[in-house]
Amino acid sequence: QVSGSVTYNGQSLDKFNVQRTSAYISQTDNHIAELTVRETLDFAARWQGASVLSGYMNDLVHLEKERDIQPSPEIDAFMKVLGLDVCANTLVGSDMIRGVSGGQKKRVTTGEMIVGPRKTLLMDEISTGLDSSTTYQIVKCIGNFVHFMEGTVLMALLQPPPETFDLFDDLILLSEGYVVYEGPRVEVLEFFGSLGFQLPPRKSIADFLQEVLYKQIHREQAFIKTFR
């Protein structure tokens, strides 16, 4: 039996619009290919009613045309947090129209969500189809958003490389629908070490944790079958 209540900053869920506080980012990138990166984010900001950020994007266009005027940090910050300032005026593109790279397009997908009032992102396997270097860059950009704009991101990744794994603050490990570990990334080895699982030499932590959960599940299933 499960009981209790869920609140958001002390408010019950019937006191505000939940959909405007969080967003789900899937593996698929769907964009208007003919728009530039800046136009895509500007449209997303206007659609979500984020008039302040939308104004920032317009101001940035005019300021960049002035050779001797640098954009103010407040206006330029959003583009730089996601690493999109280098391709701001490039078409997003599609299979038929040449545009930004796969990693940049994934960041555009994220930018469409965080340009509005949403500060909680649920990201599902965003590394699909990307190499380890691009995945690292995207996760690092998302980390900048979390720390600089006070957001919260829950991200699911499949076999992240060690350098990407080290970018996370906290971990949630699931097994058969149960939470096995939830806490700081730097304390996960100590936790499993107390249970008798030691990290082998020259083994990445992410692969080690995945193997521990996988082997334990099958060991328990084999024991149940044998017992029966």
Secondary structure, DSSP 4 states (H G I P E B T S, - for coil): ------EETTEETTSS-GGGTEEEE-S-----TTSBHHHHHHHHHHHTT-HHHHHHHHHHHHHHHSTT-PPPHHHHHHHHHTT-GGGTTSB---SSS--S-HHHHHHHHHHHHHTTT--EEEEE-TTTT--HHHHHHHHHHHHHHHHHTT-EEEEE-SS--HHHHTT-SEEEEEETTEEEEEEEGGGHHHHHHHTT--PPTT--HHHHHHHHHHHHHHHHHHHHHHH-
